[in-house]
Amino acid sequence: MDVKLTWLDTGYCRQLELLSRQGGKLKMIRFHALAGLIEHPEHGLWLFDTGYSPRFFEATSAFPYSLYSKITPVVTQAEQSVRAQLARHGIAADAVQGILLSHFHADHIGGLRDFPRARLYCFESAYLHVKGKTGLAAVREAYLPDLMPDDFEERATFVDRMAPTALPQKYAPYTTGYDLFADGSLLAVDLPGHAKGQFGLFLRDRDHGELFLCADAAWSSEAYRGNLLPHPLARLIMSDRQAYRDELHRLHLLSRQCADVRIMPTHCGEVWETTREGGDFSWRS
């Protein structure tokens, strides 16, 4: 079943390009925080992550959480939050049925509190890894507990408790996933390495064909195309360096073996610029 994806740019952080991939330059670049609005013909509106919101600055106003904003300086405006962007197009926050949380880094959960009625889908392993963490332990996980809704557990559905399903052969080397609606429209796939319990999403957009939202399994399209690992310093923040290496290689293989699937990393400037300029996946202001 086909769906419709619209990318929303919620702001960006600035970081050295050389940290993100081998061959990167010694210059500061923007890493956009994209959130995906998914329109399902039967299940309504869903989000893939929520990106940044002004709550990020509130959550990092005091030590030790302020270390997060110093290490990755963030630029975002109130009008860039997902909720504000939806409102400009006549969509109320309560119209969002659910949010698919690829992982719990702050640049993916910044807008969670703006959607108090949405169901929340994540891997249980990801949630348990950050649950209860505060202070420096949270900062080490790029996690800001103040961004989390107080009733998270009451609204949560743990994807990895579902029965796994075989994926279409053309998605190899990805072979198993989770069919979120049991209709083949949204297929969640485990993407370990960058963060504990991270998952990506295969879907078929009604206008642009098959897509793979790979979250932070790669930080750029150049990285997965060339199988280019991040700088060793960047690997220090990863939950499992070998798993990250393996996942990047699998993305590389998918890109070579299945040209029909467009791979879309969350923070890739190329993804944002090409979709924005072409009008393919983004609303025009």
Backbone as CSV, one residue per row, in Angstrom:
resi,resn,N_x,N_y,N_z,CA_x,CA_y,CA_z,C_x,C_y,C_z
1,MET,0.844,-1.193,0.000,0.000,0.000,0.000,0.879,1.242,0.000
2,ASP,0.610,2.166,-0.889,1.404,3.385,-0.989,0.991,4.416,0.051
3,VAL,1.960,5.222,0.476,1.720,6.330,1.401,2.301,7.587,0.760
4,LYS,2.172,8.700,1.453,2.764,9.964,0.991,3.689,10.493,2.072
5,LEU,4.948,10.763,1.687,5.935,11.311,2.615,6.189,12.772,2.315
6,THR,6.193,13.592,3.354,6.589,14.995,3.251,7.690,15.256,4.269
7,TRP,8.816,15.759,3.798,9.908,16.083,4.714,9.708,17.469,5.319
8,LEU,10.006,17.599,6.602,9.949,18.862,7.325,11.329,19.140,7.921
9,ASP,11.881,20.301,7.624,13.182,20.689,8.167,12.960,21.449,9.465
10,THR,13.467,20.924,10.580,13.219,21.534,11.887,14.414,22.333,12.402
11,GLY,15.410,22.555,11.558,16.600,23.276,11.980,17.833,22.424,11.743
12,TYR,18.949,22.841,12.304,20.190,22.117,12.055,21.179,22.353,13.194
13,CYS,22.145,21.466,13.268,23.294,21.720,14.126,24.513,21.912,13.234
14,ARG,25.539,22.535,13.754,26.779,22.765,13.018,27.871,21.859,13.572
15,GLN,28.569,21.205,12.656,29.652,20.325,13.075,30.647,20.195,11.928
16,LEU,31.849,19.740,12.235,32.878,19.571,11.223,32.509,18.435,10.269
17,GLU,32.650,18.709,8.987,32.345,17.680,7.996,33.261,16.475,8.163
18,LEU,34.496,16.695,8.505,35.452,15.589,8.590,35.073,14.583,9.677
19,LEU,34.285,15.018,10.665,33.852,14.080,11.700,32.811,13.103,11.178
20,SER,32.083,13.490,10.141,30.947,12.688,9.682,31.323,11.582,8.717
21,ARG,32.449,11.741,8.013,32.834,10.702,7.035,34.290,10.869,6.642
22,GLN,34.893,9.767,6.257,36.246,9.803,5.722,36.268,10.681,4.472
23,GLY,37.284,11.522,4.377,37.391,12.412,3.231,36.675,13.731,3.422
24,GLY,35.972,13.904,4.552,35.303,15.164,4.826,36.312,16.281,5.061
25,LYS,35.886,17.507,4.827,36.782,18.649,4.936,36.764,19.242,6.340
26,LEU,37.811,20.011,6.627,37.916,20.697,7.912,37.118,21.991,7.831
27,LYS,35.799,21.843,7.775,34.909,22.996,7.722,33.603,22.652,8.416
28,MET,32.962,23.666,8.952,31.686,23.469,9.617,30.577,23.394,8.560
29,ILE,29.718,22.399,8.685,28.578,22.268,7.786,27.309,22.074,8.604
30,ARG,26.186,22.201,7.922,24.893,22.019,8.584,24.439,20.562,8.496
31,PHE,24.012,20.054,9.625,23.373,18.741,9.667,21.899,18.973,9.994
32,HIS,21.066,18.957,8.956,19.648,19.217,9.135,18.996,18.114,9.962
33,ALA,18.010,18.487,10.745,17.220,17.527,11.507,15.852,17.427,10.834
34,LEU,15.686,16.404,10.013,14.456,16.238,9.243,13.480,15.330,9.980
35,ALA,12.220,15.666,9.872,11.135,14.810,10.358,10.239,14.502,9.168
36,GLY,9.725,13.292,9.123,8.891,12.882,8.002,7.418,12.811,8.375
37,LEU,6.577,13.510,7.626,5.128,13.378,7.784,4.654,12.312,6.797
38,ILE,4.023,11.282,7.320,3.565,10.165,6.499,2.042,10.161,6.491
39,GLU,1.471,10.250,5.305,0.015,10.202,5.145,-0.369,8.803,4.661
40,HIS,-1.046,8.065,5.525,-1.466,6.700,5.214,-2.935,6.720,4.808
41,PRO,-3.305,6.049,3.728,-4.692,6.142,3.246,-5.727,5.600,4.216
42,GLU,-5.336,4.731,5.128,-6.290,4.169,6.086,-6.019,4.586,7.524
43,HIS,-4.764,4.802,7.873,-4.389,5.061,9.266,-4.066,6.525,9.545
44,GLY,-4.247,7.398,8.573,-4.101,8.823,8.809,-2.667,9.306,8.836
45,LEU,-2.421,10.365,9.623,-1.130,11.053,9.650,-0.212,10.499,10.739
46,TRP,1.025,10.246,10.336,2.045,9.753,11.255,3.324,10.544,11.047
47,LEU,4.164,10.561,12.062,5.461,11.214,11.963,6.575,10.193,12.116
48,PHE,7.627,10.384,11.339,8.873,9.662,11.557,9.825,10.644,12.225
49,ASP,9.949,10.532,13.558,10.717,11.457,14.393,10.064,12.844,14.422
50,THR,10.602,13.716,15.284,10.035,15.062,15.419,11.088,16.160,15.318
51,GLY,12.360,15.797,15.155,13.391,16.816,14.985,13.538,17.722,16.193
52,TYR,13.978,18.952,15.926,14.165,19.952,16.974,12.868,20.714,17.248
53,SER,12.848,21.373,18.389,11.847,22.395,18.714,12.521,23.342,19.698
54,PRO,11.905,24.507,19.998,12.522,25.421,20.975,12.750,24.790,22.342
55,ARG,12.065,23.687,22.639,12.287,23.013,23.920,13.731,22.521,24.067
56,PHE,14.409,22.350,22.947,15.810,21.933,23.024,16.615,22.925,23.850
57,PHE,16.361,24.230,23.667,17.135,25.245,24.379,16.762,25.268,25.862
58,GLU,15.509,25.010,26.168,15.109,24.915,27.569,15.765,23.706,28.231
59,ALA,15.801,22.600,27.517,16.333,21.361,28.079,17.845,21.406,28.240
60,THR,18.516,22.315,27.543,19.982,22.414,27.640,20.428,23.708,28.323
61,SER,19.542,24.329,29.068,19.862,25.624,29.676,20.782,25.491,30.889
62,ALA,20.803,24.328,31.518,21.595,24.154,32.734,22.594,23.009,32.571
63,PHE,23.678,23.104,33.313,24.682,22.038,33.332,24.092,20.790,33.983
64,PRO,24.420,19.591,33.528,25.391,19.254,32.482,24.790,19.197,31.071
65,TYR,23.461,19.425,30.966,22.816,19.304,29.649,23.297,20.386,28.683
66,SER,23.791,21.490,29.239,24.322,22.552,28.381,25.533,22.079,27.571
67,LEU,26.196,21.020,28.019,27.317,20.473,27.256,26.871,20.018,25.878
68,TYR,25.661,19.486,25.805,25.122,19.007,24.530,25.079,20.149,23.515
69,SER,24.518,21.289,23.922,24.375,22.406,22.988,25.714,23.051,22.645
70,LYS,26.693,22.918,23.515,28.016,23.455,23.217,28.754,22.568,22.217
71,ILE,28.611,21.269,22.350,29.293,20.334,21.452,28.670,20.362,20.066
72,THR,27.343,20.463,20.011,26.633,20.526,18.721,25.733,21.759,18.715
73,PRO,26.263,22.919,18.349,25.456,24.152,18.339,24.248,24.006,17.410
74,VAL,23.084,24.325,17.943,21.818,24.118,17.224,21.225,25.451,16.794
75,VAL,20.689,25.482,15.583,19.972,26.640,15.065,18.566,26.184,14.688
76,THR,17.586,26.712,15.375,16.198,26.404,15.058,15.322,27.542,15.551
77,GLN,14.208,27.750,14.891,13.259,28.793,15.255,11.917,28.149,15.611
78,ALA,11.098,28.872,16.383,9.807,28.322,16.797,8.963,27.900,15.610
79,GLU,9.031,28.668,14.514,8.203,28.360,13.353,8.684,27.127,12.596
80,GLN,9.860,26.605,12.956,10.362,25.402,12.302,9.943,24.118,13.010
81,SER,9.368,24.213,14.181,8.923,22.997,14.853,7.880,22.293,13.988
82,VAL,7.809,20.992,14.127,6.835,20.230,13.334,5.425,20.733,13.593
83,ARG,5.102,20.968,14.858,3.746,21.422,15.176,3.417,22.740,14.471
84,ALA,4.360,23.677,14.480,4.126,24.967,13.829,3.984,24.807,12.326
85,GLN,4.802,23.953,11.725,4.709,23.753,10.282,3.384,23.103,9.893
86,LEU,2.937,22.143,10.677,1.643,21.523,10.393,0.517,22.545,10.537
87,ALA,0.600,23.378,11.570,-0.452,24.375,11.810,-0.582,25.333,10.638
88,ARG,0.555,25.693,10.020,0.492,26.605,8.874,-0.234,25.980,7.688
89,HIS,-0.347,24.685,7.688,-1.044,23.995,6.609,-2.385,23.436,7.078
90,GLY,-2.881,23.994,8.196,-4.216,23.650,8.660,-4.336,22.301,9.324
91,ILE,-3.229,21.747,9.798,-3.247,20.431,10.434,-3.017,20.603,11.932
92,ALA,-3.987,20.202,12.727,-3.871,20.303,14.178,-2.979,19.194,14.714
93,ALA,-2.348,19.458,15.847,-1.461,18.463,16.450,-2.200,17.160,16.737
94,ASP,-3.466,17.271,17.138,-4.225,16.066,17.476,-4.575,15.219,16.264
95,ALA,-4.341,15.750,15.061,-4.588,14.961,13.848,-3.497,13.926,13.619
96,VAL,-2.348,14.093,14.278,-1.265,13.123,14.150,-1.597,11.903,15.002
97,GLN,-1.749,10.774,14.348,-2.165,9.557,15.037,-1.029,8.907,15.818
98,GLY,0.172,8.992,15.289,1.279,8.330,15.958,2.618,8.874,15.507
99,ILE,3.646,8.606,16.307,5.007,9.045,16.020,5.920,7.829,16.084
100,LEU,6.679,7.633,15.024,7.650,6.547,14.943,9.002,7.104,15.332
101,LEU,9.539,6.661,16.451,10.776,7.214,17.007,11.936,6.310,16.633
102,SER,12.742,6.767,15.688,13.852,5.940,15.234,14.814,5.647,16.372
103,HIS,15.059,6.644,17.236,15.871,6.475,18.436,15.675,7.718,19.306
104,PHE,16.369,7.766,20.440,16.047,8.770,21.456,17.059,9.906,21.569
105,HIS,17.859,10.129,20.561,18.721,11.306,20.587,17.860,12.566,20.510
106,ALA,18.351,13.633,21.119,17.539,14.839,21.300,17.085,15.463,19.988
107,ASP,17.866,15.315,18.920,17.486,15.901,17.646,16.420,15.091,16.921
108,HIS,15.943,14.031,17.552,14.864,13.216,16.988,13.600,13.268,17.842
109,ILE,13.723,13.698,19.091,12.559,13.708,19.990,12.208,15.113,20.474
110,GLY,12.788,16.139,19.857,12.596,17.506,20.349,11.167,17.989,20.364
111,GLY,10.318,17.456,19.479,8.934,17.919,19.409,7.922,16.976,20.017
112,LEU,8.362,15.963,20.756,7.427,14.955,21.273,6.303,15.549,22.115
113,ARG,6.642,16.497,22.973,5.635,17.046,23.886,4.564,17.873,23.164
114,ASP,4.787,18.175,21.892,3.800,18.935,21.118,2.650,18.069,20.622
115,PHE,2.738,16.750,20.845,1.719,15.832,20.326,1.242,14.911,21.452
116,PRO,0.475,15.482,22.407,0.136,14.740,23.630,-0.834,13.576,23.417
117,ARG,-1.469,13.486,22.257,-2.428,12.395,22.033,-1.911,11.334,21.072
118,ALA,-0.776,11.552,20.490,-0.247,10.609,19.504,0.269,9.344,20.185
119,ARG,0.059,8.222,19.538,0.693,6.986,19.973,2.182,7.057,19.648
120,LEU,2.985,6.382,20.439,4.428,6.471,20.319,5.003,5.081,20.056
121,TYR,5.691,4.941,18.933,6.252,3.654,18.533,7.773,3.722,18.584
122,CYS,8.381,2.762,19.268,9.838,2.694,19.355,10.233,1.256,19.645
123,PHE,11.526,0.995,19.617,12.036,-0.295,20.074,12.129,-0.253,21.598
124,GLU,11.675,-1.322,22.231,11.769,-1.400,23.690,13.222,-1.321,24.136
125,SER,14.115,-1.940,23.376,15.533,-1.910,23.738,16.062,-0.481,23.761
126,ALA,15.575,0.366,22.852,16.006,1.769,22.819,15.492,2.512,24.048
127,TYR,14.230,2.302,24.379,13.646,3.008,25.520,14.304,2.589,26.828
128,LEU,14.481,1.299,27.024,15.064,0.827,28.280,16.498,1.314,28.442
129,HIS,17.175,1.551,27.336,18.566,2.012,27.407,18.671,3.431,27.954
130,VAL,17.658,4.270,27.688,17.724,5.659,28.176,16.840,5.892,29.397
131,LYS,15.913,4.996,29.667,14.972,5.187,30.774,15.727,5.414,32.087
132,GLY,15.349,6.494,32.766,15.943,6.792,34.062,17.284,7.492,34.008
133,LYS,17.858,7.640,32.824,19.158,8.304,32.734,18.991,9.814,32.877
134,THR,19.845,10.411,33.674,19.865,11.860,33.864,21.321,12.317,33.921
135,GLY,21.508,13.636,33.934,22.840,14.188,34.101,23.805,13.743,33.023
136,LEU,25.050,13.534,33.407,26.084,13.183,32.443,25.806,11.855,31.750
137,ALA,25.164,10.929,32.460,24.820,9.645,31.840,23.879,9.854,30.665
138,ALA,22.948,10.801,30.793,22.035,11.112,29.690,22.756,11.827,28.564
139,VAL,23.607,12.796,28.910,24.336,13.552,27.889,25.212,12.622,27.062
140,ARG,25.812,11.632,27.700,26.637,10.678,26.961,25.830,9.921,25.915
141,GLU,24.527,9.821,26.126,23.646,9.147,25.164,22.960,10.144,24.224
142,ALA,23.378,11.416,24.256,22.739,12.470,23.456,21.241,12.530,23.733
143,TYR,20.885,12.298,24.976,19.486,12.196,25.407,19.180,13.295,26.421
144,LEU,18.057,13.973,26.231,17.623,15.018,27.155,16.292,14.604,27.761
145,PRO,16.274,14.183,29.014,15.052,13.654,29.613,13.896,14.642,29.654
146,ASP,14.173,15.952,29.677,13.082,16.937,29.724,12.269,16.970,28.433
147,LEU,12.767,16.356,27.372,12.022,16.327,26.111,10.978,15.209,26.079
148,MET,11.027,14.328,27.047,10.141,13.158,27.045,8.807,13.459,27.725
149,PRO,7.681,13.042,27.125,6.374,13.202,27.775,6.319,12.396,29.070
150,ASP,5.611,12.927,30.056,5.500,12.235,31.336,4.754,10.905,31.205
151,ASP,3.861,10.824,30.238,3.054,9.610,30.069,3.568,8.730,28.933
152,PHE,4.862,8.788,28.687,5.417,8.056,27.552,5.030,6.583,27.570
153,GLU,5.205,5.921,28.684,4.968,4.480,28.733,3.504,4.126,28.492
154,GLU,2.593,4.992,28.922,1.168,4.697,28.693,0.807,4.751,27.218
155,ARG,1.552,5.538,26.466,1.236,5.712,25.037,2.150,4.910,24.121
156,ALA,3.100,4.206,24.689,4.124,3.554,23.884,3.686,2.183,23.371
157,THR,4.066,1.900,22.134,3.993,0.562,21.549,5.418,0.173,21.174
158,PHE,5.847,-0.989,21.645,7.213,-1.421,21.400,7.260,-2.299,20.153
159,VAL,7.877,-1.744,19.127,7.905,-2.397,17.818,8.572,-3.757,17.891
160,ASP,9.639,-3.871,18.659,10.384,-5.125,18.698,9.681,-6.210,19.503
161,ARG,8.484,-5.937,20.020,7.657,-6.993,20.597,6.755,-7.635,19.540
162,MET,6.655,-7.000,18.380,5.843,-7.552,17.303,6.539,-8.782,16.702
163,ALA,5.752,-9.593,16.021,6.331,-10.739,15.323,7.077,-10.241,14.090
164,PRO,8.332,-10.642,13.918,9.073,-10.199,12.727,8.502,-10.820,11.462
165,THR,8.737,-10.146,10.357,8.252,-10.619,9.065,9.386,-10.580,8.046
166,ALA,9.315,-11.460,7.063,10.327,-11.466,6.010,10.115,-10.273,5.092
167,LEU,11.207,-9.619,4.725,11.147,-8.490,3.809,11.252,-8.983,2.363
168,PRO,10.790,-8.184,1.407,10.978,-8.547,-0.003,12.453,-8.799,-0.307
169,GLN,12.716,-9.763,-1.168,14.096,-10.155,-1.466,14.945,-8.999,-1.988
170,LYS,14.299,-8.068,-2.689,15.079,-6.969,-3.271,15.676,-6.052,-2.212
171,TYR,15.205,-6.124,-0.969,15.758,-5.294,0.091,17.030,-5.884,0.700
172,ALA,17.455,-7.047,0.222,18.686,-7.642,0.740,19.836,-6.631,0.599
173,PRO,20.680,-6.547,1.641,20.906,-7.494,2.729,19.965,-7.373,3.930
174,TYR,18.926,-6.541,3.851,17.927,-6.488,4.920,16.881,-7.560,4.650
175,THR,16.719,-8.478,5.576,15.881,-9.652,5.318,14.656,-9.757,6.213
176,THR,14.699,-9.159,7.399,13.553,-9.221,8.306,13.242,-7.837,8.852
177,GLY,11.980,-7.629,9.189,11.544,-6.353,9.745,10.228,-6.525,10.474
178,TYR,9.546,-5.407,10.701,8.276,-5.405,11.428,7.253,-4.636,10.605
179,ASP,6.175,-5.311,10.236,5.123,-4.726,9.411,4.152,-3.992,10.331
180,LEU,4.325,-2.681,10.452,3.639,-1.923,11.495,2.118,-1.974,11.385
181,PHE,1.584,-1.950,10.162,0.136,-1.970,9.973,-0.363,-3.266,9.335
182,ALA,0.520,-4.246,9.207,0.171,-5.537,8.609,-0.387,-5.388,7.199
183,ASP,0.104,-4.366,6.488,-0.340,-4.166,5.105,0.835,-3.908,4.157
184,GLY,2.049,-4.031,4.681,3.235,-3.824,3.874,3.594,-2.376,3.611
185,SER,2.848,-1.444,4.190,3.081,-0.026,3.878,4.259,0.569,4.624
186,LEU,4.469,0.170,5.867,5.563,0.687,6.685,6.288,-0.494,7.313
187,LEU,7.519,-0.700,6.912,8.303,-1.836,7.381,9.492,-1.324,8.191
188,ALA,9.452,-1.539,9.491,10.515,-1.086,10.383,11.641,-2.108,10.404
189,VAL,12.889,-1.615,10.366,14.074,-2.470,10.288,15.086,-2.040,11.345
190,ASP,15.584,-3.001,12.081,16.589,-2.743,13.111,17.865,-2.212,12.474
191,LEU,18.372,-1.079,12.988,19.605,-0.457,12.488,20.527,-0.150,13.661
192,PRO,21.117,-1.160,14.272,21.952,-0.926,15.455,23.258,-0.226,15.105
193,GLY,23.919,0.241,16.143,25.249,0.830,15.973,25.318,2.269,16.403
194,HIS,24.587,3.133,15.703,24.611,4.555,16.059,23.994,4.774,17.428
195,ALA,22.854,4.140,17.678,22.183,4.244,18.965,21.504,2.912,19.257
196,LYS,21.414,2.573,20.504,20.751,1.339,20.909,19.303,1.353,20.441
197,GLY,18.891,0.294,19.729,17.501,0.162,19.325,17.062,1.093,18.218
198,GLN,17.981,1.661,17.459,17.589,2.515,16.330,16.915,1.663,15.259
199,PHE,15.872,2.233,14.627,15.277,1.537,13.491,15.045,2.493,12.333
200,GLY,15.001,1.911,11.142,14.686,2.643,9.920,13.366,2.169,9.360
201,LEU,12.973,2.727,8.213,11.635,2.467,7.689,11.655,2.369,6.171
202,PHE,11.240,1.209,5.650,10.968,1.065,4.232,9.522,1.467,3.974
203,LEU,9.293,2.240,2.927,7.937,2.593,2.528,7.918,2.855,1.032
204,ARG,6.718,2.879,0.473,6.559,3.221,-0.936,5.738,4.496,-1.025
205,ASP,6.381,5.566,-1.477,5.707,6.838,-1.661,4.908,6.800,-2.961
206,ARG,3.680,7.303,-2.925,2.797,7.170,-4.088,3.297,7.941,-5.306
207,ASP,4.149,8.939,-5.087,4.668,9.735,-6.204,6.115,9.397,-6.562
208,HIS,6.890,8.872,-5.609,8.330,8.762,-5.814,8.889,7.368,-5.593
209,GLY,8.025,6.391,-5.440,8.508,5.024,-5.365,9.034,4.640,-4.000
210,GLU,9.918,3.663,-3.993,10.363,3.050,-2.747,11.489,3.849,-2.092
211,LEU,11.334,4.045,-0.792,12.268,4.833,0.000,12.693,4.046,1.226
212,PHE,13.888,4.340,1.700,14.350,3.777,2.962,14.815,4.918,3.844
213,LEU,14.043,5.223,4.874,14.414,6.244,5.842,15.354,5.579,6.838
214,CYS,16.637,5.867,6.720,17.634,5.096,7.475,18.105,5.802,8.739
215,ALA,17.390,6.868,9.158,17.730,7.582,10.394,19.212,7.973,10.377
216,ASP,19.971,7.584,11.416,21.377,7.979,11.517,22.322,6.812,11.264
217,ALA,21.848,5.795,10.540,22.754,4.707,10.152,23.859,5.233,9.246
218,ALA,23.593,6.348,8.589,24.613,7.132,7.884,24.253,8.594,8.077
219,TRP,25.252,9.463,8.130,24.978,10.885,8.304,24.862,11.626,6.981
220,SER,25.233,10.957,5.898,25.155,11.598,4.592,25.027,10.535,3.520
221,SER,24.540,10.950,2.361,24.461,10.037,1.224,25.855,9.663,0.725
222,GLU,26.801,10.613,0.802,28.169,10.297,0.403,28.721,9.150,1.232
223,ALA,28.361,9.126,2.511,28.912,8.105,3.407,28.448,6.710,3.018
224,TYR,27.139,6.521,2.778,26.703,5.155,2.448,27.095,4.774,1.023
225,ARG,27.109,5.749,0.105,27.499,5.409,-1.269,28.952,4.928,-1.328
226,GLY,29.816,5.585,-0.568,31.229,5.235,-0.585,31.661,4.325,0.539
227,ASN,30.693,3.923,1.401,31.010,3.108,2.578,32.100,3.787,3.407
228,LEU,31.880,5.086,3.672,32.871,5.919,4.344,32.516,6.075,5.821
229,LEU,33.318,5.499,6.670,33.083,5.572,8.104,33.337,6.984,8.638
230,PRO,32.713,7.339,9.752,33.022,8.629,10.380,34.446,8.644,10.931
231,HIS,34.889,9.832,11.278,36.173,9.999,11.948,36.159,9.196,13.256
232,PRO,37.301,8.651,13.669,37.336,7.884,14.924,36.775,8.628,16.127
233,LEU,36.923,9.945,16.188,36.361,10.695,17.312,34.845,10.597,17.354
234,ALA,34.201,10.610,16.182,32.747,10.507,16.130,32.271,9.137,16.584
235,ARG,33.087,8.147,16.381,32.691,6.793,16.755,32.628,6.610,18.274
236,LEU,33.239,7.539,19.018,33.214,7.437,20.475,31.803,7.563,21.039
237,ILE,30.910,8.240,20.307,29.548,8.435,20.819,28.604,7.323,20.372
238,MET,29.092,6.373,19.606,28.230,5.315,19.090,28.034,4.228,20.140
239,SER,26.852,3.619,20.125,26.576,2.575,21.094,27.356,1.300,20.792
240,ASP,27.639,1.045,19.504,28.338,-0.176,19.106,29.064,0.111,17.791
241,ARG,30.359,0.307,17.866,31.111,0.722,16.674,31.116,-0.341,15.584
242,GLN,31.254,-1.609,15.980,31.263,-2.663,14.971,29.905,-2.784,14.306
243,ALA,28.828,-2.645,15.091,27.480,-2.698,14.505,27.276,-1.530,13.551
244,TYR,27.794,-0.352,13.902,27.692,0.791,12.990,28.408,0.494,11.679
245,ARG,29.602,-0.053,11.778,30.373,-0.404,10.583,29.587,-1.390,9.709
246,ASP,28.975,-2.380,10.360,28.208,-3.383,9.620,26.982,-2.763,8.952
247,GLU,26.287,-1.868,9.668,25.084,-1.249,9.099,25.425,-0.341,7.922
248,LEU,26.504,0.413,8.046,26.906,1.279,6.939,27.223,0.438,5.707
249,HIS,27.867,-0.692,5.927,28.177,-1.585,4.808,26.899,-2.140,4.188
250,ARG,25.920,-2.472,5.012,24.652,-2.980,4.468,23.936,-1.904,3.653
251,LEU,23.966,-0.665,4.122,23.397,0.430,3.333,24.121,0.565,1.999
252,HIS,25.427,0.459,2.057,26.228,0.535,0.832,25.812,-0.562,-0.150
253,LEU,25.658,-1.780,0.343,25.259,-2.885,-0.517,23.860,-2.660,-1.089
254,LEU,22.930,-2.199,-0.254,21.580,-1.921,-0.739,21.602,-0.891,-1.857
255,SER,22.413,0.145,-1.687,22.477,1.206,-2.702,23.024,0.688,-4.024
256,ARG,23.898,-0.302,-3.966,24.489,-0.858,-5.182,23.604,-1.916,-5.824
257,GLN,22.869,-2.643,-4.990,22.107,-3.792,-5.486,20.660,-3.464,-5.837
258,CYS,20.139,-2.383,-5.282,18.728,-2.066,-5.505,18.588,-0.574,-5.791
259,ALA,18.824,-0.205,-7.029,18.772,1.202,-7.422,17.368,1.774,-7.332
260,ASP,16.355,0.908,-7.260,14.970,1.384,-7.186,14.618,1.957,-5.822
261,VAL,15.418,1.670,-4.805,15.158,2.158,-3.449,16.026,3.384,-3.187
262,ARG,15.402,4.496,-2.851,16.139,5.710,-2.521,16.383,5.745,-1.014
263,ILE,17.642,5.788,-0.630,18.030,5.794,0.780,18.105,7.238,1.255
264,MET,17.489,7.516,2.419,17.370,8.895,2.880,17.808,9.020,4.337
265,PRO,19.084,9.407,4.583,19.532,9.673,5.956,18.876,10.944,6.506
266,THR,18.557,10.924,7.771,17.843,12.032,8.406,18.589,13.359,8.323
267,HIS,19.908,13.335,8.420,20.679,14.579,8.535,21.401,14.975,7.259
268,CYS,21.078,14.327,6.172,21.822,14.545,4.934,21.394,15.844,4.254
269,GLY,22.356,16.758,4.071,22.056,18.011,3.386,21.618,17.788,1.957
270,GLU,22.173,16.771,1.306,21.783,16.464,-0.068,20.318,16.063,-0.143
271,VAL,19.866,15.259,0.804,18.457,14.853,0.823,17.568,16.077,0.947
272,TRP,17.913,16.971,1.884,17.063,18.142,2.074,17.105,19.077,0.878
273,GLU,18.278,19.370,0.374,18.390,20.329,-0.727,17.721,19.820,-1.998
274,THR,17.902,18.556,-2.324,17.305,18.037,-3.558,15.794,17.935,-3.447
275,THR,15.289,17.553,-2.292,13.840,17.452,-2.155,13.197,18.835,-2.067
276,ARG,13.887,19.772,-1.397,13.338,21.123,-1.286,13.325,21.816,-2.642
277,GLU,14.441,21.755,-3.345,14.529,22.462,-4.621,13.608,21.866,-5.674
278,GLY,13.455,20.532,-5.625,12.585,19.889,-6.590,11.117,19.909,-6.196
279,GLY,10.840,20.305,-4.946,9.470,20.305,-4.490,8.906,18.908,-4.318
280,ASP,9.798,17.913,-4.303,9.340,16.527,-4.299,8.703,16.112,-2.983
281,PHE,9.324,16.495,-1.884,8.903,15.975,-0.610,8.591,17.053,0.419
282,SER,8.629,18.319,0.021,8.449,19.364,1.025,7.420,20.378,0.579
283,TRP,6.697,20.891,1.560,5.780,21.989,1.285,6.572,23.238,0.962
284,ARG,6.025,24.047,0.124,6.629,25.353,-0.121,5.993,26.376,0.819
285,SER,6.835,27.192,1.420,6.330,28.199,2.364,5.544,29.275,1.617
